[in-house]
Amino acid sequence: MSTPVSDAAPGQLSHRQILTVLSGLMLGMLLAALDQTIMASAMKTIADQLHGQTIQAWATTAYLITATISTPLYGKLSDIYGRKPLYLVAISVFLLGSVLSGIADSMYELAAFRAVQGLGAGGLMSLALAIIADMVSPRERSKYQGYFMGIWGLSSVAGPVVGGFFADMPTFAGFDGWRWVFLINIPIALVALVVVARYLNVPHKRVPQRVDYWGAVTLTVGLVPLLIVAEQGREWGWASGRALLAYALGVVGVAAFVVVERRMGDAALLPLRLFRRRTFALANAINFIMGVGMFGMMMSLPLYLQIVKGATPTESGLMTLPMTVGILAAALGSGALISKTGRYLRYPIIGLGALAAALFLFATIGVDTPIWQTMGIMLLAGVGLGLNMQTLILIIQSDAPVKDMGVATSSAAFFRSIGGTVGTAVFLSILFSVVGDRITSAFAAVRTDPAFLAAAGQNPQFTPGAGIDLNNTEFLATLDPVLARPVLSGFASALDTVFLVGGVVVMVAFALVWFLKEAPLSTKSGIERAADEEPAPVAMH
């Protein structure tokens, strides 16, 4: 029998009921979080097995595109039809994509099936947060959202380890080992489906509203070319014909999207009236900018650990444990304090300051920096992220009308995802634009060093700076450490530049956050607020 809603107050759930529903939501979020981290350590093996090393980026790009574009659509449809059916659809589509990805026979097939996965993933994160907003008041919400931060923390550590474990196994239970990177989602998704279907029973009043199909179409036309050029622009050339065509299509699509949204009014996929709300618009701008810096940092750290420090993908995942600890401690601690005091604005201010400081400190690390020092900076970065990630979502949710809770929550995930794509593309472009010159300069600096000359004499086949393939750095593992050091120094110097730019970007968000105004947090859940807006029932005699 389904767990009924408490009769204590309209739409009010007990702590036990909330935790029961939360277990299903956390499983759904685990699917999305684990999928993003488990691929990192397994992708090279997968590409080798499917003979598609040169096109492996499309498996990530396809997932990213569909996940990003579907996020606001899930939010809007859940406001119209209810959270439960849309969350079940998201889990089911993700499950289908996982099964298909697990049986893919080529990299092109994998890219197509990863796109199906992305269609499901777009709803897993945003809808889980929207459902919590329905069930729990803003004052209490941070405590429960801290559990979600725990899922992301667990995934950031477990994902690379599990991915590397399966990738290293020739076969497991009759399947190629790497296929379990996707097949492991099946039992998690099935349990999530059962829990959500059985226990997620909260009131929903269907909104008689048109579905903004043209908004979805124009958003797709606008974002797909821009996301593709963000991922592929470095390889194509940022001013190449293909890149210019993508820019033009993206601008036309975005302009058409704005026109459509203005005409659709309240039925719009992303109602423009929400962006006239100062807090909503400013918090989403900060969310976007933080996404740029956050994903740029998370892209750069594994490169530093694996290339400069020589760690394996699994080892580098474990080395980031301090960042996970920082995220969890800050998210749970700030959530408890927000619940107790009702004050929240201090946390994104402190968090963005800490994140910017961490990035500037990362800009000082080099080949000889002790790993404990780097891990200490990771802890600071984790604290910065933990103070921001859930608090910004809370601010966006609290400022939005209850009828737009799905749209508001999905907008936070949407703009952070777009920021992450931009950050990854920009920072990779900066890295590979400067690393060649930095390596050349590093070799020039040691040309007269006796130890370097002696090592070069013992390796006559090695020509300093010549024939170095930056697309494959495996040669560093077998190269004489003295000869390899200029390459490592060049990479470290280039990564320092990336971190420095990231720090400047986050400082922009830090400047903007001071313009947010703190408003009292409501003590009523979204369901209770909706019930209050209902007209009083007519007494029956």
N, C-alpha and C positions, 0 to 999 in steps of 0.2 A: 504494500500500500504506500502511496506517495506521502511524504511528510507534509502535513497541512501548514498553512500559514497561521501564525499565532493569532488568537482572537483578542489579545491584550490591547491592540491598537490597530487601526486600519493599515495593513501592509507591514506591520512590525514583525520581525523574525527574532527568534531566540538566538543566543550565542551558539548553541549546539546546532541549530538549523543552518546558521551562517557557515559554521565550520564544515558541515556536511557538503553544502553546495561548493564551498571553497575548495574542497578536496578535488572535485571534478574540474573546476576551473584551473587549478594548479597543474593537473595532468595535461589539460589542453595547452597551457602555457609552456609546460615542459617540452611538448612536441616542437613548438616554435623555437624555443630557446636552444634546445639540444641540437636541432637541425642546423642552426647557424654555426655552432662551434664544432660539431662532430666531423663536418666536412673538411675543416682546415687541414687536419693531419692525414686525411685519407685521400684527398683529391689527386695527389700525384700518382698514387697506386691505381686509382680508378681510371685516370687518363691513360696510363700505360696499358692497363688491361683492355680498354676500349679503343686503343690506338688513336687517341685524339688529344695528345698533349698540347698541340698548337691551338686547339679550339676549346680548351677546357674552360676558358673564361665565360663561354656562353651558358654553361650549366649554372653558373652563379648569376649571370646577367638575367637569364630568363626567369629565374626564381624571384629576383629582386624586382623586376618590372611588374610581374603579376601581383606580388605581395603588396607593393606600394600602391598600385592603382585600385586594387580591390578593397583596401582598408577603408576609405571614406564611403564606399558603396555599402559595405557591411554596417557601418555606423548608421547611415540613413535608413536602410531597410529595417534595421532592428528598432529604430524609433517608430516605424510604421507598423511592422508586423510582430514585434516582440523580440526579446533577446534569445529566448530558448530555441526557437526553430532555426534562427540564423547561426547560433553557436553549434547546433547539431550539424547543420550544413557545412560549416567551416571544418569541423573535425572529420566529417565523412569525406569531403573533397581532399583534405590533407592525407587521409588514410589511403584513398584511391591513388593519389600521386606517389605515395611512398611505395605501394605495391608495384606500380608501374616502373618506378625508378629502380626498384630492386631486381627487375627482370630485363632491364634495358640491355641491348646488344651493341649499341654504338653511342658515340658521344652526342650525335644529333638527337637520337632517341632520348638519351638522358636529359638533354637540355629541354626537350618538349615535355617530358614527364615532370621535370623540376618546375616547369611553368605551372603545371596542374597543382603541384604541392604549394606553390606560392599563392595560388588562388584560395587555398584553404588557410594558409598561414596569415593572410591579410586580416582574417577575422579573429584569430585565436588570441592575440594580445589585446587588441582594442576592445573586443566584446567582453573579455574577462574583467577588464577594468570598469567597463560600463555597468556590468551586472553587479559588481561590488558597490558602485555608486548608487544603484537602485536599492540595494539592501541595507546599506550602512550610511549613517550621517557623515558629512564632511569632518566633523569633530573627531569621530572614531575611525574614519576610513584609513588613515595612515598606518594604524596598527595592522590592519588586514593586508594592505598593499605591501607591507614589509615582507609578508610571506612570499609574494611574487618576486621581490628582490632576491629572496633566498633561492628561488628556482633559477633565476638568472645566474646567481653566484655559483650554485652547484653545477650548472651547465658549462660555465666558463672553465671550470676545472675538469669536470668529468668528460666533457665533450671531446677534447683533444686526446685524452687518454683512451677512451672507448674507441674513437675513430682509429687511432694508431694500432690498438689491439686487434681490431677486425681487419685492418688493412694488412697487417703483418701475417695473418693466417691464410694459408692457401685455400682451405675449405673449412666450413663449419656447418654441421647438420645438413650436409648434402649440397650446400650452396657455396659459391666463391665467398671467401671471407669478407671482401669489401661490400658485397651486396647486403650484409647485415647492418651496414650503416643506415640503410633505409628500412630494411625489414624489421629492425628493432622497434620501429614506430608502431607496428601493428598491434601488439598486446597493449601498449600504453593507450593508443587511440580507442581500442575496444572497451577498455575499462572506463575511460573518460566518457564515452558515449553512454554506457550503462548508468553511470553516476549522474550525469547531467539530465538524461531522459527521465530518470526516476525521481530525482530530488529537486531539480530546479523548477519549482512551481511558485512563481511570484505573479501578482496581478499585473495585467497589462491592458491598457485601453488602446484599441487599434485606432490609429490616426487616419481619417479619411483623406488621403492625399495621393496625388499622382506620383509615380516613380520617375525620377529624372534620368531617363535613358539617354537623352541627348547630352546631358551633362557628363554622363559616364563615357560616352563616345568621344566628345571633344577633349575630355581630360586624358583619355587614352592617346588621342592624336597628338596632344601637346606634350605629354610626359614620356611616351615611349621613345621618340627620337632623341630627347634630351638625356634620358637615362642611358640609352645605347651609346651616345657620343661621350657621356661621362665615363663609361666603362671602357670604350674602345678608342677614344680620342688619342691617347698616347701612341697607340699602334698605328692608327690611321694618319696621324698628324692633325693638330688642332685647327689648321687652316686648310686642310685638304678639301677636295670637292665633296666627298661624302659627309665630312663634318659640317661644312657650310650648308648643305642640303638639310641635315638633321636640325641645325639651328633654326633654319627658316621654317621648317615644318613645325618645330616646337613652338616658335613664337606665334604662328598662325593658330595652332591648336589651343594654346593658352588664351589668346585673345578671344577666340570663339567660345571657349569655356566661360570666360567672364561675362560675355554677352548673354549666353544661355542662362547662366545662374541669375543674372539680373532679371531676366524675363520670367524665370520660374518662381521667384519670390521665396515663400516659405517652403515650397516643395523642392527647392534646389538641393543638389548633392552636398554642397557646402554653402549654406545660406549666407549671402554677403552681409546681411544685417548683423551677424555675429561679429564680423570684423570691424563693425562700427563701435563695438564695445571695447573700450580702451584696454581693460585688463586682459580680455581674451586675445586681442590682436598682439599686444606687447608680450604676453607670456608665450604665445606661439612663435613669435620672432626670436625670443630668447631660446626657446626649445630648438628651433632650427639651427641657430648659431652654435649652441652647445653640441648639437649633433655633428656639425662640421668638425669641431675640435675633438670631440670624443672618439668618433670613428677614425679620424686621422691618427690619433694617438694609438688606438687599439690596432690599427694596421701597421704602425711603425714599430711598436714594441717587439712583436714576434720576429721581425726582420733583424732588429738589433740583437736579440737573444740568440737567434739561429745562425746569422751570418757572422756577426762580430764576436759573439761569445761561443759559437760552435755548439750550441745546444740542439738536441733533436726536437722535432715538433712536440712530442709528448713532454719532454723536459721543459720546454719553453712554456707549455700550458701549466705545468706544476709551478714554475717560477712566478707565475702571475697570481699565485694564491694570496699574497698580501693585498692585492687590489680587490680581490673578492671579499676578503675579511673586512677591508675598509668600507666597501659598499654595504655589506650586511650590517656592520656595527652602526654606521651612520644612518642607514635607512630605518632600522629597527629603533635606534635611540631617538631619532628625530620624530618618528611616528608616535612613540610613547609620550614624548614631550608635547607634541602638537595636541594629542588627545587630552593631556592634562591641563594645558594652559590655554589652548585655542589660538596661540600665536604661531605664525608659520613663516613670515617674510624673512626673518633673520637667517633661516637655513639656506635658501638659495643664494643669499648674499655671501655668507660664509663659504658655501660650497663652491660657487664660481670663483671666489678668490683663491680657495685651496687648489682648485683644478688648474687655474692659470699659473699659480706658483709651481705646481708639480710639472707643468709643461716647460716652464722656464728652467727648472732644475734638470729635467731630462735633456735640455739643450746643452748641458755641460758634461754629459757622460761620454766616455771614449773607450778605447780598447782596454785600458788598464783600470777602469773604474771597477772597484770591488762589487761583486754581485749583490752583497748585502746592502750596499748603498743604493743601488738601483731598485731593489725590492722595497727599501724604505720610502723612496719616492713613489713607488706604486701604491703603497699604503695611503699616502697623502692624496694621490689621485683618486683612489677608491672612496675615500671619505668625501671628496668633492663631488663625485658622481652620486654617491648614496644620499647626500643632502639635497640633491637637485632632482633626480629622476622622478620620484613619486610626488615631491612637493609641487613641481611645475604642473603635473597632471591634476593634482588636487586644486590648484589655483584656477586652471582652465575649467574644470568641472564645476567649481563653486560659482563661477561667474556666469555660467550658461543657464538658460531656462531649463526646467526639468524636461520639457518636451523635446529638447535638443541634446539630451545627455549622450546619446549614441554618437551623434555627429561631433559633439565637442570632444569626446574621448578619442574618437578615431582621428580627429584633426591633430591631436598631440602626437600620436604614433605616426601619422602621415608626414608631418613636417619634420619630425626627428629623423625619419627614414630618408626623406629627401636630403636633409642636411648631411646624413651619413654618406649618401652616394656622392654628393658634391665634395665632401671632405676627403673621401677615399681617392676620388679622381684627381683632385687638386694636389693632394699631398704626394701621391705616386708620381704625378707629373713633375712636381718640384724635385723629388728625390732623384729621378732618372735624368732630369735636366742638368743637375749639378754634380752627380756622383762621378761621371767620367773625368771631369776637370779636377775634382778633388783627389781622385786616385792618381792622376798624372802628376799633380803637385806633390803628392806624398812620395811617389817614386823619385821625383826630382830632388826632394829633400834628403834622400838617403843614398844618392848616387856615389858620394864620396865616403860613405860609412864603411869602415873596414869589415865589420861583420857581414854587411850586405854584400860587399864585393866578394868576400870569401864564399858565401853561400851561392852567389851567382856563378862563381868559378866552378863550383862542384855540380852545378846544374846548367851546363852550356846550352841545353835546349830551351831554357827559359829566357825570354826577352822581356825586360821590364815594361809593363804597360801595354804590350802588344798581344793581340789574340785573346784578350780576356772577354769571355762571353758572360755578360751580366744577367742573361736570362737563365743561366745555369751555374750556380756557384759551388757545385759539388767538388770542383777541382781544388778548392781551398783545403779540403780535408786531407789531401795527399801532398800538398805543396809544403816545401820547407817553411817552417814558421817565420823565419827571418824574411824570406821572400814574400810570404803572404801578408806580413804586417802592413805594408803600404796600402794593400787592397782593403784590409780591415779598417785602417785609419781613414781612408777615403770614404768608405761606407759610413763609419761613425760620424765623420764630419758632415756628410750629406744629411744624415738622419738628424743631427743637431739643428741643421737649418730648418728641417721639417717641423721639429718640435718647437723651435722658436716662432715660426709662423703660426703654429697652432696656439701658442700662448697669446700671441697678439689677437688672434681671432676670438679666443675665450674672453679676453679683456674687453672686447666690444660688448659681449653679453653681460659681463660684470658691470659695465657702465650703464647698460639699459635697465638692469634689474632694480636699480635705485629709483626708477620712475614708477615702479609698481606701488600701488597703495594697498595696505592691508585692510581687509574687511572682516567683520565677525563671521566665524564659521557657523553654519546652521547645525542644529542638533537633531534635525530630521533627515531621514533617508529620502532617496528619490521617490520611493513608493509612497511614503507618508506625505511628502509634498504634493504628489499627484492626487492623493486621496483628499487632501485639504482643498485642492482646486475643484474637486467634484461638487456639483450642486447637491444640496441636502436632499435625501430621499423624501418623497411625499408619504405621509403617514397613511396607513391602510386601516380602515374602520370596518 
